[in-house]
Amino acid sequence: MAKLDIKKDAALDFLSLGALVHRLDPGTIPFRKARAFDVHVSGGEYNVAANLSDCFGLNTGVATAMVDYGVGEIVQRAVAETKVKPFYKWFEHDGVRGPNIATVYSDRGAGVRAPVVFYNRANEAGAMLKPGDFDWKKIFSDGVKWFHSGGIFAALSPTTSELIVEGMQAAQAAGTITSFDLNYRAKLWKTIGDEAKGQEMCCRIAENCDVLVGNEEDLQKGLGIQGQDVESKSKLDPEQFFNMIEKVVKKFPKVKLVATTLREVRSTNRHDWAAVIWYDGQRYVSPTMSLDVICRIGGGDGFASGLFYGMLAGKEPEQALRLGWAHGALLTTFTGDVSMAKLPEVEALALGGSARVQR
């Protein structure tokens, strides 16, 4: 077994690679009946960088595509507001068809009515990113402690997954920790090939990772790890997840930490929430809390960012797990995909704090 060897000094604590999107949110009104909506800037990889900067106070960056039109300006403003350092590959909009920054349409649902999410990723600039678009040697020469990407970005095109592999290899050559959130989406992989291709690329990426984030379904479908049938289960058992880890680390010997959230959805606004990690051969399980959910989108990224902060800050594994568990829970109490929490709030909840009014 082995522990994460994190650099002591670097210009950036954390760098993510992924596609930025803008999400249109009409609240609890079904989108088909919407007359107005909020605009949230998002992207699984960016969300983690933004959370680590805005809530946890780390120096973070994002390598991504940017388009020179109005939506791009909205996105740039949000990135600047969260103090995430941008590394943009620029694309010129033709005024008619793009390239575009993808649109996500989502309502929040309520009670027995589930949230509905759908997309327009046609002619997406992020999907056009390819190996060679970023000067990794220069970026990593300034020092980066942690490099991160995710499965949704990997599935956007045949070139995005290759770009992740390129970035991971450059990061590891520079002594940077690498992580990948599997976020396996069969529908996305089918648009560029098939599920077998998705599994092949996820495995190539995982071969270059120190840290994997993913639930049982992600491990099975993304990495081909055998496990129990998750389709028929309403609740995931931590023991079943841990039983798969030995197979994961045997197949991917560079992996030192594997993490996931556990969520049982009782209604749109009532969830049971927990998280687990396997690190250096040891198992850690958080408590389970009942959540009153305002918006569930981004909760998993909230968990990952809290966990990564804990590891970067040199916390004990159980403390790091609780910080991720607490921050992910808090993120579901906000609208939007990026945290509005403050670090003392996260730390208090991680220690077992309550929701009593603060005077």
KAJOKA-V203972 format. One line per field, one symbol per residue. psi: psi as a letter, one per 30 degrees, with the letter a starting at -180 (. if undefined). A space follows every 10 residues. Layout:
# KAJOKA-V203972
psi->???
This chain:
# KAJOKA-V203972
psi->lllkjkkekl ekekklkakk lkkkjgbfkk efgkflllkk kakeeeeeee eeeeefgljl lkklkkkiae eeeeeeeeee eghkkkjkjk kkkgfdfall klkkkklfak cfjllkkllj gkhkeeffkl kffkieeeef ffjkekkkal feeegelffe eeeeeeeeee eefggkkklk jehkjeeeef fgcleeeeee eeeeeffgke kkkkaeeeee eefgkkaljf egkfkkkeee eeffeeeefe eiffkfkkll lkkjjelegj kkkllllkkh flkkkllklk kjkekfkfee eeeeeeeeee eegglleeee eeeeeeeeee ffglllfkkg lleeeeeeef fgllgkkk.
